[in-house]
Amino acid sequence: MSSGPSYTSMNGHHIPNGSASYRVPTPSGTIAPHPDFRQAYHTNGYSQNIHQEHDQKIVNHLYENGFKQGEYADILLHVHQNVYRLHALILSRSPFLVHLMSTSPQVNGLKTIDVQLDREPEITLEGFYIALGYLYSSHSLHAIQPHNARAVLAAGCLLGGMEELCEYAYETCKRSISVDTINSWLEFIDKLPATSSGTETPDVSPISVFGFYAQRIRDDIFHFLVVTLPEILELHSTPNNGTPSSPEPTGREVLLQVFSRVPFEMFKAAVESPNFQIDVKGSDQARFKFAKEAIEARKRGIARGSGCEETVVLAFGGGNSGGSAVHITRKMRKRPLWKVNS
């Protein structure tokens, strides 16, 4: 007497053991592969398309009905003045939200979690919303634009578990660095904790919400200042002598305006770098002359009221060993001594 097929129960569904495809009962009581399914499975590329279409429908349903509409929610997420109806199973993709859910009370069948962003000024509500949506679907990637990419990156780093989103946001940030946006990026890196050695691109504290992306952004800005910006401003080209001056600022004037706002450690590293070539020959004398002009401009810019004095020296022959012949230093100004008459 032959025994019937054995079954494995998975989440309430009974699936025959050893079956490589979906099987259906025959009139005789035996189990056989469904003919239509078997034909689809072996048709060139057909079953893969079925799976992809089916999976995409599920993802679209989760995003539209679950995330946007909040249907069948079991979590209330509060952030600032906004409240989102969400789903614990989806939120469990984020280690940060898993911790909040495990330590938050449940009221009237719904667990309520509060996300405090007061200490994360880089995370905007728009950036946080996009990162939340990514937990449901990669459709959120389409919402990342240059104006919100940094906020999305910060939110993604905070929530965790979304490396693709963070990388996409970071690349958008990198592409957005330009002459028009460099001042905003300089303000950003000036807020980041950094070392003060000045010998290389400064390191960033690991406590930053951006994690290692902060250092990558800093390196990108440094490269833009040292290599890309002089090329954009065409400082390597031969000047046209005798040409009447234009009412528009020259490339050198724009470069001086930018460097008057660069934080000191990056200013020092950039000007001392041999890769910072602001004339055709890329000479140390040209960098030294530019540094003197930039330091004068910085007295009216970022160095104003700092209580420090920046200076530059040119060490003749100092660059022969592979080091820099241009050296930037900074020291505290001495307070004037007042004589008190008795």
C-alpha positions as CSV (number, residue, x, y, z in Angstrom):
1,M,0.0,0.0,0.0
2,S,1.6,3.2,-1.1
3,S,1.6,6.2,1.2
4,G,0.4,9.6,0.1
5,P,2.6,12.6,-0.4
6,S,4.0,14.4,2.7
7,Y,3.3,18.0,3.2
8,T,5.1,20.9,4.9
9,S,3.1,23.6,6.5
10,M,4.3,27.1,6.0
11,N,2.4,30.1,7.4
12,G,-0.9,28.2,7.1
13,H,-0.2,26.8,3.6
14,H,0.4,23.1,2.9
15,I,3.0,22.5,0.2
16,P,4.0,19.0,-0.9
17,N,7.6,18.1,0.1
18,G,10.0,17.7,-2.8
19,S,7.9,19.5,-5.3
20,A,9.9,21.8,-7.6
21,S,6.8,23.6,-8.8
22,Y,3.2,24.2,-7.7
23,R,1.2,21.0,-7.7
24,V,-2.5,20.3,-7.9
25,P,-4.5,17.1,-7.0
26,T,-5.7,14.9,-9.9
27,P,-9.0,13.0,-10.1
28,S,-7.2,9.9,-8.9
29,G,-6.0,11.6,-5.8
30,T,-2.4,11.9,-6.8
31,I,-0.4,15.1,-6.9
32,A,0.8,16.4,-10.3
33,P,2.3,19.7,-11.5
34,H,-0.3,22.1,-12.8
35,P,0.1,22.0,-16.7
36,D,-0.4,25.7,-17.3
37,F,2.2,26.5,-14.6
38,R,4.6,24.0,-15.9
39,Q,4.3,25.4,-19.4
40,A,4.8,28.9,-18.2
41,Y,7.8,27.9,-16.1
42,H,9.6,26.4,-19.1
43,T,8.7,29.1,-21.6
44,N,11.6,31.3,-22.4
45,G,11.6,34.2,-19.9
46,Y,7.8,33.9,-19.3
47,S,7.8,32.8,-15.7
48,Q,10.4,35.4,-14.7
49,N,8.1,38.1,-16.1
50,I,5.2,36.7,-14.2
51,H,7.2,36.8,-10.9
52,Q,8.4,40.4,-11.5
53,E,5.0,41.7,-12.4
54,H,3.5,40.0,-9.4
55,D,6.2,41.3,-7.0
56,Q,5.9,44.8,-8.4
57,K,2.1,44.8,-7.9
58,I,2.7,43.9,-4.2
59,V,5.3,46.6,-3.7
60,N,3.0,49.2,-5.4
61,H,0.1,48.1,-3.2
62,L,2.3,48.4,0.0
63,Y,3.5,51.9,-1.1
64,E,0.2,53.4,-2.2
65,N,-2.2,51.8,0.2
66,G,0.1,51.0,3.1
67,F,2.5,54.0,3.2
68,K,0.5,56.8,1.5
69,Q,-3.0,55.8,2.7
70,G,-2.0,54.2,6.0
71,E,-4.5,51.3,5.6
72,Y,-4.5,48.5,8.2
73,A,-1.8,50.3,10.2
74,D,-0.6,49.1,13.6
75,I,1.9,51.9,14.3
76,L,1.5,55.6,14.9
77,L,4.7,57.4,14.2
78,H,5.0,61.0,15.5
79,V,7.7,63.3,14.1
80,H,7.4,67.0,14.9
81,Q,3.8,68.0,14.1
82,N,3.2,65.1,11.7
83,V,1.7,61.7,12.4
84,Y,2.1,58.7,10.1
85,R,0.0,55.5,10.1
86,L,2.5,52.8,9.4
87,H,3.2,49.1,9.8
88,A,5.5,47.4,12.3
89,L,6.6,44.6,9.9
90,I,7.8,47.2,7.3
91,L,9.4,49.5,9.9
92,S,11.3,46.5,11.3
93,R,13.7,47.0,8.3
94,S,15.1,50.0,10.2
95,P,17.3,49.2,13.3
96,F,16.5,52.6,14.6
97,L,12.8,52.1,14.4
98,V,13.0,48.6,15.8
99,H,14.5,50.0,19.0
100,L,11.8,52.6,19.3
101,M,9.0,50.0,18.7
102,S,10.5,47.7,21.3
103,T,10.5,50.5,24.0
104,S,7.3,52.3,23.2
105,P,3.8,51.6,24.8
106,Q,0.8,50.3,23.0
107,V,-2.5,52.2,23.3
108,N,-5.9,51.1,22.0
109,G,-4.3,48.4,19.8
110,L,-1.8,50.8,18.2
111,K,1.7,51.2,19.2
112,T,2.9,54.9,19.3
113,I,6.5,55.9,18.7
114,D,8.0,59.4,18.8
115,V,11.0,60.3,16.6
116,Q,12.9,63.2,18.1
117,L,14.8,65.2,15.4
118,D,15.6,68.2,17.5
119,R,19.3,67.2,17.6
120,E,19.4,66.4,13.9
121,P,19.0,69.8,12.2
122,E,20.1,68.3,8.8
123,I,17.0,66.0,8.7
124,T,14.0,67.8,7.3
125,L,10.4,66.5,7.3
126,E,10.7,66.1,3.5
127,G,13.9,64.1,3.8
128,F,12.5,61.9,6.6
129,Y,9.3,61.2,4.6
130,I,11.3,60.1,1.6
131,A,13.4,57.8,3.8
132,L,10.3,56.3,5.5
133,G,8.8,55.7,2.1
134,Y,11.9,53.8,1.0
135,L,11.1,51.2,3.7
136,Y,8.1,50.3,1.6
137,S,9.4,50.8,-1.9
138,S,12.3,52.0,-3.9
139,H,9.8,54.3,-5.6
140,S,11.0,56.9,-3.1
141,L,14.3,57.2,-5.0
142,H,12.5,59.2,-7.6
143,A,11.8,61.9,-5.1
144,I,15.5,62.6,-4.3
145,Q,16.6,65.9,-5.8
146,P,19.6,68.2,-5.3
147,H,17.7,70.4,-2.9
148,N,16.7,67.6,-0.6
149,A,19.4,65.0,-1.1
150,R,21.4,65.9,2.0
151,A,18.4,65.7,4.2
152,V,17.5,62.3,2.7
153,L,21.0,61.1,3.3
154,A,20.9,62.2,6.9
155,A,17.5,60.5,7.5
156,G,18.7,57.3,5.8
157,C,21.8,57.2,8.0
158,L,19.7,57.7,11.1
159,L,17.1,55.0,10.2
160,G,19.7,52.5,9.0
161,G,19.2,49.5,6.8
162,M,18.9,51.5,3.5
163,E,22.3,51.5,1.9
164,E,20.9,51.9,-1.6
165,L,19.0,55.0,-0.6
166,C,22.0,56.5,1.2
167,E,24.3,55.9,-1.8
168,Y,21.8,57.4,-4.2
169,A,21.3,60.5,-2.0
170,Y,25.1,60.8,-1.6
171,E,25.7,60.7,-5.3
172,T,23.1,63.3,-5.8
173,C,24.8,65.5,-3.2
174,K,28.2,65.0,-5.0
175,R,26.8,66.0,-8.4
176,S,25.2,69.1,-6.9
177,I,28.5,70.7,-5.8
178,S,29.0,73.7,-8.1
179,V,30.0,77.3,-8.2
180,D,26.4,78.2,-7.3
181,T,26.1,75.8,-4.4
182,I,29.7,75.8,-3.0
183,N,28.9,78.4,-0.3
184,S,26.1,76.3,1.1
185,W,28.4,73.2,1.2
186,L,31.1,75.2,2.9
187,E,28.6,76.2,5.6
188,F,27.7,72.5,6.0
189,I,31.3,71.3,6.5
190,D,32.1,74.1,8.8
191,K,29.5,72.6,11.2
192,L,31.1,69.2,11.2
193,P,33.5,68.2,14.0
194,A,37.0,67.9,12.6
195,T,40.6,67.6,13.6
196,S,42.9,70.6,13.5
197,S,46.2,69.1,12.2
198,G,45.7,70.7,8.8
199,T,48.1,68.3,7.1
200,E,45.4,66.6,5.1
201,T,41.7,66.6,4.5
202,P,40.4,66.6,8.1
203,D,38.7,63.6,9.7
204,V,35.1,63.7,10.8
205,S,33.8,62.5,14.2
206,P,32.0,59.2,14.0
207,I,29.1,60.6,16.1
208,S,27.9,62.6,13.1
209,V,24.6,61.3,11.8
210,F,26.2,61.1,8.3
211,G,28.7,58.5,9.4
212,F,31.4,57.9,6.8
213,Y,29.4,59.9,4.3
214,A,30.5,63.1,6.0
215,Q,34.1,62.4,5.2
216,R,33.3,61.4,1.7
217,I,31.4,64.7,1.2
218,R,34.3,66.6,2.7
219,D,36.7,64.9,0.3
220,D,34.4,65.8,-2.6
221,I,34.3,69.4,-1.6
222,F,38.1,69.5,-1.1
223,H,38.6,68.0,-4.6
224,F,36.1,70.5,-6.1
225,L,38.1,73.5,-4.5
226,V,41.5,72.2,-5.5
227,V,41.0,70.7,-8.9
228,T,37.5,71.3,-10.4
229,L,36.9,74.9,-9.5
230,P,40.1,76.3,-11.0
231,E,39.3,74.3,-14.2
232,I,35.7,75.7,-14.3
233,L,37.0,79.2,-13.8
234,E,39.6,78.6,-16.5
235,L,42.5,79.8,-14.3
236,H,44.9,77.5,-16.2
237,S,44.4,79.4,-19.5
238,T,46.8,82.1,-20.6
239,P,45.4,85.6,-19.6
240,N,44.5,88.0,-22.4
241,N,46.7,91.1,-21.8
242,G,45.2,94.4,-22.7
243,T,41.7,93.2,-22.8
244,P,39.2,95.7,-21.3
245,S,37.9,94.5,-17.9
246,S,34.4,93.0,-17.8
247,P,31.8,94.1,-15.3
248,E,31.5,90.5,-14.4
249,P,34.0,89.2,-11.7
250,T,37.0,87.4,-13.2
251,G,37.7,83.7,-12.5
252,R,40.4,84.7,-10.0
253,E,38.0,87.1,-8.2
254,V,35.4,84.3,-7.9
255,L,38.0,82.0,-6.5
256,L,39.0,84.6,-3.9
257,Q,35.4,85.0,-2.9
258,V,35.0,81.3,-2.5
259,F,38.2,80.8,-0.5
260,S,37.3,83.7,1.8
261,R,34.6,81.4,3.1
262,V,36.5,78.1,3.3
263,P,37.0,76.8,6.9
264,F,40.7,77.3,7.9
265,E,41.8,73.6,8.0
266,M,40.5,73.0,4.5
267,F,41.8,76.4,3.3
268,K,45.3,75.4,4.6
269,A,45.2,71.9,3.1
270,A,43.9,73.3,-0.3
271,V,46.4,76.1,-0.7
272,E,49.3,73.9,0.4
273,S,48.3,71.2,-2.0
274,P,50.6,71.0,-5.2
275,N,47.4,69.9,-7.0
276,F,46.0,73.4,-6.5
277,Q,47.2,75.0,-9.7
278,I,45.9,78.5,-10.4
279,D,48.2,79.4,-13.4
280,V,49.5,77.7,-16.5
281,K,52.7,76.6,-14.8
282,G,51.2,75.7,-11.5
283,S,54.1,77.4,-9.7
284,D,54.5,77.7,-5.9
285,Q,54.9,81.5,-6.4
286,A,51.4,81.7,-7.9
287,R,49.9,79.8,-5.0
288,F,51.8,82.0,-2.5
289,K,50.5,85.2,-4.2
290,F,47.0,83.8,-4.2
291,A,47.2,82.8,-0.5
292,K,48.2,86.3,0.5
293,E,45.3,87.8,-1.4
294,A,42.9,85.2,0.0
295,I,44.1,85.8,3.6
296,E,43.3,89.5,3.1
297,A,39.8,88.6,1.8
298,R,39.3,86.2,4.7
299,K,39.9,89.1,7.2
300,R,36.5,90.4,5.9
301,G,35.0,87.0,5.6
302,I,35.2,83.8,7.7
303,A,38.2,84.9,9.8
304,R,36.6,88.1,10.8
305,G,36.3,88.4,14.6
306,S,37.9,85.0,15.2
307,G,40.7,86.4,17.3
308,C,43.2,84.6,15.1
309,E,45.8,85.8,12.6
310,E,46.5,83.8,9.4
311,T,49.8,84.1,7.6
312,V,51.5,82.5,4.6
313,V,55.2,81.8,4.0
314,L,57.0,80.5,0.9
315,A,59.9,78.1,1.7
316,F,62.2,78.3,-1.3
317,G,63.2,74.8,-2.3
318,G,60.8,73.3,0.2
319,G,58.8,71.5,-2.5
320,N,61.8,69.6,-3.9
321,S,61.3,66.7,-1.5
322,G,57.7,66.2,-2.5
323,G,56.2,68.5,0.2
324,S,54.7,71.9,-0.2
325,A,56.7,75.1,-0.5
326,V,53.6,77.2,0.6
327,H,52.8,77.0,4.3
328,I,49.7,78.5,6.0
329,T,49.7,79.1,9.8
330,R,47.3,80.5,12.3
331,K,47.9,81.9,15.7
332,M,46.0,83.8,18.3
333,R,46.4,87.5,18.3
334,K,48.1,89.0,21.3
335,R,45.9,91.2,23.4
336,P,47.1,94.7,23.8
337,L,48.5,95.6,27.2
338,W,47.3,98.8,28.8
339,K,49.4,100.8,31.1
340,V,47.6,102.0,34.2
341,N,48.8,105.2,35.7
342,S,48.8,105.3,39.5
